[in-house]
Amino acid sequence: MLKLQSIVNKLCINSRATQPCIPLSHIIKTGTLTAANFTTSSSNSMADVAGLRINYDPKNPFDLKSLAAKDPMGLFKHWFEEARGCEQIIEPNAMTIATSNSKGIPSARMVLLKGFDTDCFKFYTNYESRKAKDIAENNNVALMFYWEPLHKSVRVEGIAEKLSEAESTEYFKSRPHGSQLGACVSHQSTPISSHQDLLDKWEELKKKHPDADHPIDKPDFWGGIRIIPNTVEFWQGQSSRLHKRVKFTKGTPEEVHPDLVTQGDNGWTYHLLSS
Ligand SMILES: Cc1cc2nc3c(=O)[nH]c(=O)nc-3n(C[C@H](O)[C@H](O)[C@H](O)COP(=O)(O)O)c2cc1C
């Protein structure tokens, strides 16, 4: 238990917090997280995994009558700010993006959200990567955020498209110099003989562009992607396993009985889902 506490203390050294989320002492005292959950002995690891279970104890439950916004991007903003203020969440903008190619073969990976506005989510990547190739073949994608200490997740489905060159270039210029070099030398997702080769290429390019006074142009194969959502689901864990779910749909969902659908803002409707 002490070891666990010290690990979490290290994670919590973070000045972003503007408001506390669930304190670790509470989690441990209430038994939602126990040392037993962290047993890693190989002899009984299968049993340990099956036994991993926490009781969600949300401090901020929501229901249809008290939604902070009646369109998903507005509600996302509220939830994201809460995650950003939670000192236990180190990368609140980490999200999974799932893509699938023209054969329907899916793949998922983590990326960092780098912006969102009233109609889209944005991230940056290599346009020759697997995810970008998938999107070129099939622009239907899904995003997933999970903010574990808050027992909240957001699930998005939508259409992906490239950002303009101008917007990608502007963002590229704002990146740390080392990250700019990294984007230039790495042909993401291509097989390589060794990691050292990548480091050597990075060092070589750094000789030509030693610092920010020797700027480097954004390569054509790197840029941003935005996802325009057509559904966004907000999930709040509850102690009873009867979790709360509200799903926003752009327009009216044909598969849902009209009596269950509420009109939201900006052309969105929303309805509850069973957990
Ligand atoms: C927390 C985290 C954040 C990441 N952020 C990005 C990102 O913003 N853009 C990106 O291209 N890859 C990012 N990666 C790496 C991707 O997960 C992945 O390895 C890479 O994009 C290649 O994926 P692909 O071959 O499926 O295209 C991140 C990985 C992690 C674990």
The ligand as a MOL file (V3000), in Angstrom:
LIG
                    3D

  0  0  0     0  0            999 V3000
M  V30 BEGIN CTAB
M  V30 COUNTS 31 33 0 0 0
M  V30 BEGIN ATOM
M  V30 1 C -0.2510 8.9370 -24.9620 0
M  V30 2 C 0.1290 8.8140 -26.4040 0
M  V30 3 C -0.0450 9.9040 -27.2440 0
M  V30 4 C 0.2760 9.8120 -28.5910 0
M  V30 5 N 0.0350 10.8860 -29.4040 0
M  V30 6 C 0.2270 10.7630 -30.7340 0
M  V30 7 C -0.1700 11.8330 -31.6140 0
M  V30 8 O -0.6960 12.8700 -31.1970 0
M  V30 9 N 0.0400 11.6540 -32.9400 0
M  V30 10 C 0.5890 10.5000 -33.4540 0
M  V30 11 O 0.7480 10.4120 -34.6740 0
M  V30 12 N 0.9510 9.4810 -32.6480 0
M  V30 13 C 0.7830 9.5790 -31.3060 0
M  V30 14 N 1.1120 8.5420 -30.4640 0
M  V30 15 C 1.6830 7.3110 -31.0600 0
M  V30 16 C 0.5300 6.4460 -31.6140 0
M  V30 17 O -0.1400 5.7810 -30.5780 0
M  V30 18 C 1.0040 5.4210 -32.6580 0
M  V30 19 O 2.0520 4.6370 -32.1330 0
M  V30 20 C 1.4860 6.0710 -33.9400 0
M  V30 21 O 0.7050 7.2090 -34.2700 0
M  V30 22 C 1.4320 5.1010 -35.1000 0
M  V30 23 O 0.1100 4.6190 -35.2350 0
M  V30 24 P -0.4470 3.9800 -36.6100 0
M  V30 25 O 0.6450 3.0900 -37.1460 0
M  V30 26 O -1.6340 3.1790 -36.2190 0
M  V30 27 O -0.7730 5.0840 -37.5380 0
M  V30 28 C 0.8160 8.6050 -29.1090 0
M  V30 29 C 0.9980 7.5160 -28.2530 0
M  V30 30 C 0.6420 7.6210 -26.9280 0
M  V30 31 C 0.8160 6.4040 -26.0330 0
M  V30 END ATOM
M  V30 BEGIN BOND
M  V30 1 1 1 2
M  V30 2 1 2 3
M  V30 3 2 2 30
M  V30 4 2 3 4
M  V30 5 1 4 5
M  V30 6 1 4 28
M  V30 7 2 5 6
M  V30 8 1 6 7
M  V30 9 1 6 13
M  V30 10 2 7 8
M  V30 11 1 7 9
M  V30 12 1 9 10
M  V30 13 2 10 11
M  V30 14 1 10 12
M  V30 15 2 12 13
M  V30 16 1 13 14
M  V30 17 1 14 15
M  V30 18 1 14 28
M  V30 19 1 15 16
M  V30 20 1 16 17
M  V30 21 1 16 18
M  V30 22 1 18 19
M  V30 23 1 18 20
M  V30 24 1 20 21
M  V30 25 1 20 22
M  V30 26 1 22 23
M  V30 27 1 23 24
M  V30 28 2 24 25
M  V30 29 1 24 26
M  V30 30 1 24 27
M  V30 31 2 28 29
M  V30 32 1 29 30
M  V30 33 1 30 31
M  V30 END BOND
M  V30 END CTAB
M  END
